[in-house]
Each structure stands twice: as C-alpha cells, then as structure tokens.
Amino acid sequence: LLQPAVSVGNVGQLATDLVISTLDMTKVGYFYTDCLVPMVGNNPYATAEENAMELSINAEVYSLPSKKLVVLQIRSPFIKNKYRPFCQTLLSWVKSSKCARVILLSSSHAYQRDDEQLLGTPLRYLLTPELEKAVGGLMQELNWKEMEKVAAYPGINDTEKILHIPGGGITKLLFTESCSKGIQMAVLLKFCSEGDNIPDAFALVNYLNEWLQLIKSEVNTSSQWKIPSSWRLLFGSGLPPALF
C-alpha cells in the first residue's frame, strides 16, 4: 500500500499523483471516513473528454495487480482532532486487507531542521522494526539517510532524543502506531518549504523509484513521469509544455 500524508507543500500527494498517472492505475474504490474534509471534483487523471467528467472524492483507492500495488490517494485535509481515529481506521483496514507493507510519502518543514539534518540530501526514510528486518540492508546499499532524532529539549538537555517531523501531519502518529502494532511501514519524506512544490514531488517519487523500481530508468529524471491533467489547473503556467 502506497499513500501520502497531508503534509507541508502537499509533496506526498503530488508524488502519489505521479505514480497513479504514470502507471495508469485503475480506480477500484474509495476509503470511507468522516475524518477528512468532504470534497468532490472531476477526474484528476482525465486523458480524454469522455472520462473528464468522472467524479473523484477525498480518499480513493487505485490498484495495479501486476506490481502488487495499491494506492490510497488523499485529496483533502483532516478535520480537527480526527487524526487518531483516521490512523486507527486505516491501520485496521491495512491488517484486514492483508497489505504486506505500507509506504507513506511525506514532507517536513525545511526551516525547522537541526544542524545534523542540514547536511547532505534533503530526503530521509524511516522503517518500523518489522520492515527493518526485511529491507534495512537494502537501504544501506542505496546509501539512504535515516531520519535523525533531535534533542527533546535543545540547549537544556541534548542527550534525550525524539522523533520530530514538523509539518508532517499524521506521519509521526501513523509511524509510531505501526511500530507498536507490528506493521511493516516505511516513511519516505523530503524537507521542503511551501510554494511551487513540483520539484519536491519529482524528487520524492524518484527517491521511491530507486527502491521499488516502479518504472525502469537508468537515470531518474522528471520527464519519465506522466503529469496528471489536473495539474494544469494548479500549475499550468509554471510547467513547460513538454511535460504535458
């Protein structure tokens, strides 16, 4: 199961859009919840006038059996104080659906990094203990950087470290709950700022592709991903025509 967190810059959601659009995934249902702000709109992945008027809602499920991949796309923010009920419902669904692994695409405020997090790549990962056993060695081979823990009380007590993901929405809660429930979950995230977050989305989806090889490519570039038609309404003037 691949899904985004509703986080800073909507980077996870944009990266998930690229996966669904590029792999031409089939919508197989929706995730019913009262934890998200209700919304309805036209088909965000329309390819012709015939399917442009199909409706989409706030949480939909897409499938690609050939890659054993299911994607949950979230398109609206959470209702206040509904984070925990959503996480409980989602993880219950993960277990009942027998999802082998969960990958959460997220982001965190770049301006709140500590000194150690300023070094090197802005991309990070987290693995629950159950998934660490299976793929921890591969992450080392890929030379990926694990999300650093930061001082709980900076300047007062720098020895006590905690996981801190500012701007990450449900990321920390979902990850810690998965750890306690024995669920195999990976978090892939990028430090970023609000603004034009298309480059961040490409960076995050290329990061994901390094691991899962969803599309074959010797060099990860933006041009290998198919831009959803809905992006024209949000970013059209800022995207080169070639991307469409």
Order of alpha helices (4+ residues) and beta strands (2+ residues): beta-alpha-beta-beta-alpha-beta-beta-beta-alpha-beta-beta-alpha-beta-beta-alpha-beta-alpha-alpha
